[in-house]
Amino acid sequence: MSYAGHAISIRSKCFRGDVMARNSVQFQKGMSEPEFQRLYGSEELCVAALTAWRWPNGFVCVRCGHDQGYLMSKRKLYQCANCRTQTSLTAETIFHSPKLPLTTWFRAMYHLTQSKNGISALELSRRLGVKYDTAWKLKHKLMQVMKERDDEHCTLQGRVEMDDAYLGGSRPGKTGRGADGKAPFIAAVQTDDEGRPVKMSLRVVEGFTWAEVVRFAQKSLTPNTIVHSDGLGCFTGVTVAGCEHEVTISGSGRKAAQNPTFRWVNTVLANVKNAMVGTYRPIALKHAPRYLAEFQYRFNRRFALERMVSRLAYVAVRTPPMPYRLLKLAESHG
């Protein structure tokens, strides 16, 4: 049979549903635009939702902790009945910005959580109808929320595949591990008993050293985790965190990428790099931790697409403000 005939044969079988079942993750129901509009399509709806997430049991004073207060409707401020402290709904949260309506924040959260490969600040500015600088601030503040949340709550256990990688295009100077102009990071993927990916951790490191692997393991892995890595010597550092370490020499190139021991960590790394190149083009490497955190946050919550906006907003209202001057500074590693 010719190649063309073979292709037609496969296509015909796919239409009959005989060859491949649909991927349940890819085809799961997310939040549609009409549903988003129904839930968060007006400032009043956003205020009501944010109030419920910030004070699920009623108002609590940010200064004295008193649970009685009243809304000063003209100024849109809450005043504590005990100490008379006045505060806004968004004060002391990542949403604190007197110039932006909540509808803009919520639409930004929608695009960041429902786009599989992320969305660039330029594209976000077009969709929100705001200036590029405004979209950049929104995006990075929300990515900071994602980063802080997973820095505290994302630990892997059981069987974990681990590999070293870096972000950044080709630059003059040294190539390979330790290359100039690149952000080195460690990728780890937890798999279940059936070999499917559960969640992952992506952390920028100072370099691929024993001390950095120890630090990664202490933050990202629980004791007794079985870590599978290649022969890179620094990965022995996971044992300091009480993990078991199994080495598989995978070599390099195409053969290494196809090694079944590292199937999912290789898949994740390919997806991350494709998303970075296809969505963001060049990125400032000092912000690499946030970009990786965004990808990690969506991946680890991919089975709950419908609830991702509300979950992100719930965490964001508990995240302190992030001034623009801090966003622009180099991100700390980890």
C-alpha positions, 0 to 999 in steps of 0.5 A: 500500500502506498503512503497516501493510501495508508494515510487515508486508511488511518484517517478513515478508522479515526472517523469510525473511532476504532484507533484512538480514544479521546484524551480525557484531559484535553477534552474536559470541559473548561469554563466557557466565555458565556459561563464566565460572563454569567459569573463575573461579567459585571463589577457587581458580580466580581465584588460579590465573588471577591467579598465571599472569598475574602471574608467567607464568614463575614467581615474581619478587620485587618487591624484588630481582627474584630468581626463587626463592621459596615460598608461606607457606600459612597467611598466603598470602604469598610469601617471596623465597628471596634477600632474604626479602621477603614479598608477596601475590599482589595487592600492588602491583596494582589488586587490592590490597584485603584485604577483597575476595575475588578472585571479587568482582573477577572478577565485576566485570570480567565485568560491565564487559566484557560489558555493551555500554553499561556498568553503573552502580555501583548496578546493580553493587552489586546484582549483586555483593551489596556496598555501593554505595561498594564497587561504586563503588570497584571500578568506578572502579579497573577503569575507571582500568586501562582508561584507563591502558592505552589512554592508552599503547597507543591510537594511530590511523592511516590515515583518521581522522574527528574531532569535538568534543563534550561530556558533561553535561546542560543547565545555566544559563549559556552554551550550545554550545561552552564551555558551563558545567557540561560536560566537553569532549572530542575523539572520533576514529575510525579507519576501514579501506579499506572505510570501517568503524570500526577503533578510536577515541580519546576524550579530555577536553580543557580546551577546544576550542583549538589547543593542546589539539588539538595535545596530543590529536594528539601522544598519539592520532595517528601521523604521516601520519594523514589527519584529516577534521574540520569547519571548527572552526579549532583542528583545524588543530593536528593538522598539528603532529603530522605529520598531514594535515588535510582540512576538510569544512564540515558545517553543523549539525543533522540535515544535519551528522549525516548527512554521510557524511564523519563517519558513524562519529564521529557514530555513536560520539558518539550511542552514547556519549551514549545509554549515558551517559544510559541507564546512568549518568544524571548523572555527576561530570564530574571522572570523565568521562575514566574513563567515556569510557575504559571505552566506548573500551576495550570498543569497541576490543576488541569483536572479542574479547569472550570474551577481554576478562576475561582481557585486563583482568585481565592489565593490572590485575595490572600496574597500581599500586593506586589509593587511594580518595582519588585516585579521588575527586580530579578526574581529570587531562585526557588 
